[in-house]
């Protein structure tokens, strides 16, 4: 009697546990789907913010070092109020500005070296905390996406197996569609979050290195002598000598800027028709319109959205391949031009131009973008991709300014 009662209690508990777990898990399905859709939308927002930040990022060590040296000179001249303004001209990334803005609040204490070292150390810790906070969103999406995707996969399996046992194929197929769909959505959100977090982690690690370098330059115990750059005497150089070469690019167009003793030569090394955003957008719109018209006329065997996906992916592959090939052509052309004298560089391409230093009012470098100002025009050459150029250019008989031109 007691044995029979115990078996009944066990079966009752087992049945109640199964029913309870089944009810709880099935009722979690739609909340999980809503969370997955939210994570997917969040991942799209993060990817959009990532590309916006990527477009705005400009990091040039030589500009940062030059700015730190000039700020150090202002500190030695007791012009503490100008330190933050100088640094902002040479830095452009998010956490650079976070550090500089907070550092400017301590300008009244700059004369107290010991106190400033402690405050800078605390400020570096706050920067590190802000970086961790910034990365938390994408890291959460990267980890939570696959977790909720797995939940969305396992929850419908119960009703699917129950439908299979009862011979209800429709219930089985409906639940399997949900199961596999949530897996894909979760993995998509996770991959997007992981990519953004991984690249931003590298970006911000470099930013922290720049910030630590600036703080060490300003408040470290090292003795730094700031010397005025010596101007080169043009008579000391042959007219056919090339003093320095700066490589710049603007989208799919690449240039080499050859600085001679008397002029700067802007030589185009490679370019592509895809450098124009309007042309690129028109190309995508035309191809997609043609595909839709063909699908509407009934000349396709597969659904139109499959063709659109395939064609757009193919176009992206072509664009990235074109970018790579254009870059390689620019390297080869740059190597060829570097062996030529200035006169031959000008004759090499009719689009190459020469601007005499006497016609140049100012060369402005801001956020790694070089602009040449003359009496008649402002020539924006593009973003600088070469390094260690600044000190050598400043020795030439031209005015080189750093930061936004006012």
C-alpha positions, 0 to 999 in steps of 0.5 A, a space after each residue: 500500500 505504501 509502495 503504491 502510494 509512493 509510486 503515485 506521488 512520484 508519477 504525480 510530481 513528475 507529471 506536474 514538473 513536466 507540465 510546469 516546465 513545458 508551460 514556462 518554457 513555451 510561454 517564454 517563446 514570444 518574450 525571447 523572440 521580442 528580445 532577439 528582435 531587439 538585440 538584432 536592432 541594437 546590433 544594427 545600431 551598433 554597426 551604424 555607430 561603428 561605421 560613423 565612428 570609423 569615418 570620423 576617426 583620425 589618429 596620427 602619432 606625429 600630429 599628437 606628438 607635435 601637439 604635446 610638444 607645443 602644449 609642453 611649451 605653453 606650460 613652460 611659458 605658464 600659459 596653462 589656459 592654452 594647453 587644452 586648446 592646443 591639444 584639441 587641434 592635434 587630437 580628434 578621437 572620442 577619448 582624446 577629447 574626453 581626456 583633454 576636456 577633463 584635463 582642462 578643468 585642472 588648469 589652475 593646478 598645472 603648476 603643482 606637478 605632484 598633484 597633477 600627476 595624481 590627478 592625471 593618474 585618476 583621469 587615466 583610470 576614468 578613461 579606462 572605465 569609460 572605454 569599458 562602458 562603451 564596449 559593454 553594449 557590443 559585448 553584451 550583444 555578442 554574448 546575449 545574441 547566441 544565448 537567446 538564439 539557443 533558447 529560441 531554438 530549444 523552446 519550440 522543439 517541445 511542441 514540434 516533437 509533440 506534433 510529430 508524435 501526434 502526426 501533426 506535420 503542420 505543427 512540426 514544420 511551424 515550430 521548426 521554422 521558428 527554431 531555426 529562424 531564431 538561431 540565425 537571428 541570434 547568431 547574426 546579432 552575436 557576430 555583429 556585436 563581436 565584430 564591433 567590440 573586437 575592432 573598437 577594443 583595438 581602437 581604444 587600446 591605441 587611444 589609451 596609448 596616445 593619452 598615456 603618451 600625452 600625459 607623460 609628455 606633459 607631466 612626466 619627469 623627463 627633460 624635453 628640449 623643444 628646439 625650433 626647426 631649422 629652415 633649409 636653405 634652397 641653395 643647398 639643394 638641387 632644383 631636381 631634388 625631392 625633399 619629401 613625399 607625402 601620400 594621400 588618398 580620397 576614397 578610390 583616388 590616390 595621390 603622391 605629393 612631392 615636395 621639392 625645394 621650390 614647389 610641391 607636385 601633386 601626382 595622381 597615382 591611381 583612381 577609380 570611377 567608383 570614387 564618386 558616391 553618386 555614381 556608386 549609388 546610381 550603379 546600385 539603384 540601376 542594377 537593382 531596378 533591372 533585376 526587379 523589372 526582369 523578375 516582374 516580367 517573369 524571366 527568372 526562375 527563383 524569387 526576386 529577393 534571392 537574385 537581389 541578395 546575390 547581385 548585391 553581394 556580388 557587387 560588394 565583392 567587386 567594389 572591395 576587389 576594385 579598392 584592393 586593385 586600385 591600392 596596389 596600382 597606386 603603390 606600383 605607380 608611386 614606386 615608379 614616380 619616386 625614381 623620376 626627377 620632378 620634371 618627368 613626374 609632371 610629364 608622366 600624367 597631364 593631370 599632375 600639377 605643380 604649385 610654387 611655394 610663392 603661390 601658397 599662403 598656407 598648408 593646413 593639416 587637420 585630422 590627417 587631412 592636408 589642404 593647400 591654400 592659395 590666393 585663388 583656391 583651397 585645394 583639399 588633397 585628401 587624407 594623409 596615409 604616410 607617416 613621419 612627414 610633419 617635421 620634414 615638411 616644416 623645414 621647407 619655406 612654407 607656412 604649415 599650420 595644424 588644426 582647423 583653419 580659422 
